[in-house]
Amino acid sequence: MIDHYQYAIDIPPEYTFDEINDPETPGIAWTDTTAFRARFLFTTPYQDTIVSAGGIVLPDRYRGDHAFYVRAVDNEEGFSDV
C-alpha cells in the first residue's frame, strides 16, 4: 500500500539511475508528499524567442530543461523505482 510519494528536481546528471533509485544515496534532496497532484513553477534564465515577420520577439516566458523524479514509498518503507 502506498503511504506517500517523494519527488526530486534537477538531480545532478552524474548520478546513475541505480544511485537515484537507492534510498541511501546521499546528496539527493527528496521531498515527501501525500498529494496525488501538484503544480510546480520552475525557473530558468533563458528567455524564449519567437521569430515573426517583424523580427525576433521576446515574449514574457522562458524556456529551459528540468528533470523531475517521483517515486512511491509503501507502508513498509519500500521504494519504487523512479
Steps between C-alpha positions, in 0.01 A plus 500: 500500500637840405562715807639809329704622204836667467618731227831659410575768246815541292709220649855556369568302180797315650260283703407170333147361512626233741623776733177698462293189577709418809333664804837513678675714235612828663467838333153466347236734643185287510179673606221297664137556403166324535352706217372326189556804282687828518608798294860605483652825386850460361744778427749529219727781383424450129237732358298343221503654152248507220607574145232687307479707184578805712815348646584326824250547781587438866176387665450500874590134534816302544624159392736245646534137593429352840496141621218395732518165680223339702482174692247331728575391855289220643386442857807281565744769374555324168582732210389472138743574219487852360 
